[in-house]
């Protein structure tokens, strides 16, 4: 992964974690509460589309 691409992923993950969303970078998994729309946070679709992350819904 090039430096620009790695920095972009790091920035997206930072902004997402700042909102309180859990992310597992090793498994490329975003844990999001069940029943809410993950598309309302712009970083989630970008990570899914560009870096092949998956969304795991968590029952809270």
N, CA, C and O atoms as a DFTB+ gen file, in Angstrom:
240 C
 N C O
     1  1       0.845      -1.162       0.000
     2  2       0.000       0.000       0.000
     3  2       0.903       1.242       0.000
     4  3       1.843       1.331       0.789
     5  1       0.611       2.186      -0.881
     6  2       1.416       3.394      -0.955
     7  2       1.187       4.261       0.281
     8  3       0.222       4.075       1.022
     9  1       2.089       5.201       0.481
    10  2       2.005       6.049       1.667
    11  2       0.737       6.895       1.691
    12  3       0.112       7.040       2.741
    13  1       0.347       7.457       0.540
    14  2      -0.868       8.276       0.493
    15  2      -2.099       7.443       0.825
    16  3      -2.985       7.879       1.559
    17  1      -2.134       6.242       0.271
    18  2      -3.289       5.364       0.479
    19  2      -3.373       4.916       1.937
    20  3      -4.460       4.861       2.512
    21  1      -2.228       4.598       2.529
    22  2      -2.195       4.177       3.932
    23  2      -2.605       5.328       4.852
    24  3      -3.309       5.119       5.840
    25  1      -2.165       6.531       4.526
    26  2      -2.513       7.685       5.340
    27  2      -4.011       7.994       5.238
    28  3      -4.635       8.377       6.228
    29  1      -4.583       7.829       4.047
    30  2      -6.016       8.061       3.875
    31  2      -6.821       7.075       4.712
    32  3      -7.784       7.466       5.372
    33  1      -6.433       5.788       4.693
    34  2      -7.132       4.779       5.494
    35  2      -7.013       5.091       6.980
    36  3      -7.980       4.958       7.730
    37  1      -5.832       5.501       7.395
    38  2      -5.618       5.836       8.803
    39  2      -6.492       7.015       9.222
    40  3      -7.056       7.007      10.316
    41  1      -6.609       8.025       8.366
    42  2      -7.444       9.183       8.680
    43  2      -8.922       8.816       8.742
    44  3      -9.640       9.293       9.621
    45  1      -9.389       7.964       7.807
    46  2     -10.783       7.523       7.835
    47  2     -11.089       6.751       9.112
    48  3     -12.130       6.960       9.734
    49  1     -10.182       5.860       9.503
    50  2     -10.384       5.080      10.719
    51  2     -10.346       5.970      11.961
    52  3     -11.104       5.748      12.905
    53  1      -9.476       6.965      11.964
    54  2      -9.389       7.888      13.096
    55  2     -10.709       8.632      13.288
    56  3     -11.224       8.719      14.403
    57  1     -11.252       9.169      12.194
    58  2     -12.511       9.911      12.279
    59  2     -13.662       9.010      12.707
    60  3     -14.554       9.438      13.440
    61  1     -13.639       7.768      12.251
    62  2     -14.697       6.827      12.604
    63  2     -14.617       6.439      14.080
    64  3     -15.640       6.375      14.761
    65  1     -13.423       6.184      14.566
    66  2     -13.251       5.827      15.976
    67  2     -13.575       7.002      16.890
    68  3     -14.042       6.808      18.013
    69  1     -13.330       8.207      16.417
    70  2     -13.642       9.414      17.180
    71  2     -15.144       9.526      17.419
    72  3     -15.565      10.109      18.418
    73  1     -15.954       8.981      16.523
    74  2     -17.413       8.971      16.669
    75  2     -17.900       7.833      17.554
    76  3     -19.095       7.746      17.836
    77  1     -16.998       6.954      18.001
    78  2     -17.375       5.877      18.902
    79  2     -17.660       4.549      18.226
    80  3     -18.207       3.646      18.860
    81  1     -17.306       4.407      16.964
    82  2     -17.532       3.159      16.233
    83  2     -16.291       2.294      16.366
    84  3     -15.173       2.773      16.175
    85  1     -16.485       1.009      16.697
    86  2     -15.356       0.090      16.853
    87  2     -14.944      -0.457      15.502
    88  3     -15.791      -0.795      14.676
    89  1     -13.630      -0.545      15.276
    90  2     -13.085      -1.054      14.016
    91  2     -11.965      -2.044      14.315
    92  3     -11.083      -1.771      15.129
    93  1     -12.009      -3.183      13.657
    94  2     -10.948      -4.177      13.762
    95  2     -10.207      -4.169      12.435
    96  3     -10.691      -4.717      11.445
    97  1      -9.032      -3.549      12.414
    98  2      -8.318      -3.391      11.154
    99  2      -7.717      -4.705      10.661
   100  3      -7.593      -4.906       9.453
   101  1      -7.346      -5.591      11.563
   102  2      -6.754      -6.862      11.144
   103  2      -7.777      -7.724      10.402
   104  3      -7.448      -8.365       9.405
   105  1      -9.015      -7.736      10.893
   106  2     -10.082      -8.512      10.250
   107  2     -10.872      -7.673       9.245
   108  3     -11.780      -8.179       8.587
   109  1     -10.524      -6.389       9.130
   110  2     -11.230      -5.451       8.249
   111  2     -12.731      -5.465       8.521
   112  3     -13.542      -5.669       7.618
   113  1     -13.076      -5.246       9.770
   114  2     -14.462      -5.313      10.210
   115  2     -14.825      -4.038      10.959
   116  3     -14.067      -3.567      11.807
   117  1     -15.988      -3.486      10.639
   118  2     -16.529      -2.316      11.326
   119  2     -17.729      -2.798      12.129
   120  3     -18.682      -3.331      11.561
   121  1     -17.690      -2.616      13.443
   122  2     -18.794      -3.033      14.307
   123  2     -19.722      -1.858      14.512
   124  3     -19.316      -0.822      15.038
   125  1     -20.987      -2.016      14.092
   126  2     -21.955      -0.919      14.120
   127  2     -23.241      -1.410      14.764
   128  3     -23.627      -2.558      14.544
   129  1     -23.918      -0.584      15.551
   130  2     -25.151      -1.013      16.237
   131  2     -26.253      -1.427      15.257
   132  3     -26.471      -0.774      14.236
   133  1     -26.930      -2.503      15.581
   134  2     -28.021      -3.021      14.756
   135  2     -29.203      -2.064      14.779
   136  3     -29.535      -1.498      15.820
   137  1     -29.833      -1.890      13.630
   138  2     -31.005      -1.047      13.537
   139  2     -30.709       0.375      13.092
   140  3     -31.634       1.121      12.772
   141  1     -29.450       0.763      13.064
   142  2     -29.076       2.084      12.591
   143  2     -28.522       1.987      11.178
   144  3     -28.073       0.922      10.755
   145  1     -28.553       3.089      10.454
   146  2     -28.097       3.123       9.071
   147  2     -26.604       3.466       9.018
   148  3     -26.230       4.590       9.353
   149  1     -25.746       2.531       8.608
   150  2     -24.311       2.823       8.560
   151  2     -23.935       3.809       7.460
   152  3     -22.847       4.384       7.505
   153  1     -24.802       4.021       6.475
   154  2     -24.482       4.927       5.370
   155  2     -24.561       6.399       5.784
   156  3     -24.123       7.271       5.034
   157  1     -25.113       6.684       6.967
   158  2     -25.215       8.085       7.386
   159  2     -23.881       8.640       7.860
   160  3     -23.720       9.857       7.952
   161  1     -22.921       7.770       8.162
   162  2     -21.563       8.203       8.499
   163  2     -20.719       8.016       7.242
   164  3     -20.533       6.880       6.806
   165  1     -20.206       9.083       6.649
   166  2     -19.551       8.983       5.341
   167  2     -18.289       8.117       5.311
   168  3     -17.926       7.613       4.248
   169  1     -17.621       7.935       6.436
   170  2     -16.388       7.152       6.438
   171  2     -16.648       5.664       6.218
   172  3     -15.797       4.968       5.665
   173  1     -17.811       5.165       6.642
   174  2     -18.103       3.735       6.522
   175  2     -18.210       3.298       5.062
   176  3     -17.540       2.338       4.684
   177  1     -19.023       3.955       4.214
   178  2     -19.055       3.524       2.807
   179  2     -17.712       3.658       2.094
   180  3     -17.396       2.861       1.210
   181  1     -16.931       4.649       2.467
   182  2     -15.605       4.819       1.842
   183  2     -14.684       3.661       2.191
   184  3     -13.982       3.144       1.323
   185  1     -14.681       3.247       3.466
   186  2     -13.842       2.114       3.871
   187  2     -14.320       0.819       3.210
   188  3     -13.505      -0.014       2.811
   189  1     -15.621       0.653       3.095
   190  2     -16.170      -0.553       2.469
   191  2     -15.807      -0.596       0.984
   192  3     -15.387      -1.634       0.472
   193  1     -15.968       0.518       0.311
   194  2     -15.746       0.579      -1.130
   195  2     -14.252       0.535      -1.496
   196  3     -13.862      -0.195      -2.407
   197  1     -13.426       1.304      -0.798
   198  2     -12.029       1.451      -1.189
   199  2     -11.087       0.427      -0.561
   200  3     -10.070       0.077      -1.161
   201  1     -11.414      -0.060       0.643
   202  2     -10.486      -0.926       1.372
   203  2     -11.086      -2.278       1.744
   204  3     -10.498      -3.013       2.537
   205  1     -12.241      -2.616       1.187
   206  2     -12.877      -3.920       1.373
   207  2     -13.159      -4.256       2.841
   208  3     -12.968      -5.396       3.264
   209  1     -13.608      -3.279       3.606
   210  2     -14.041      -3.525       4.979
   211  2     -15.446      -4.112       4.956
   212  3     -16.191      -3.903       3.999
   213  1     -15.808      -4.841       5.997
   214  2     -17.147      -5.413       6.145
   215  2     -17.826      -4.772       7.351
   216  3     -17.164      -4.335       8.292
   217  1     -19.145      -4.724       7.311
   218  2     -19.913      -4.175       8.420
   219  2     -20.504      -5.319       9.222
   220  3     -21.217      -6.164       8.680
   221  1     -20.207      -5.344      10.510
   222  2     -20.741      -6.350      11.426
   223  2     -21.715      -5.633      12.361
   224  3     -21.308      -4.768      13.136
   225  1     -22.997      -5.990      12.291
   226  2     -23.985      -5.352      13.157
   227  2     -23.932      -5.992      14.537
   228  3     -23.889      -7.215      14.669
   229  1     -23.936      -5.144      15.563
   230  2     -23.853      -5.576      16.953
   231  2     -25.184      -5.284      17.638
   232  3     -25.710      -4.177      17.522
   233  1     -25.729      -6.259      18.346
   234  2     -26.955      -6.060      19.104
   235  2     -26.570      -5.460      20.449
   236  3     -25.783      -6.034      21.203
   237  1     -27.146      -4.286      20.736
   238  2     -26.796      -3.610      21.998
   239  2     -27.993      -3.533      22.908
   240  3     -27.895      -3.000      24.014
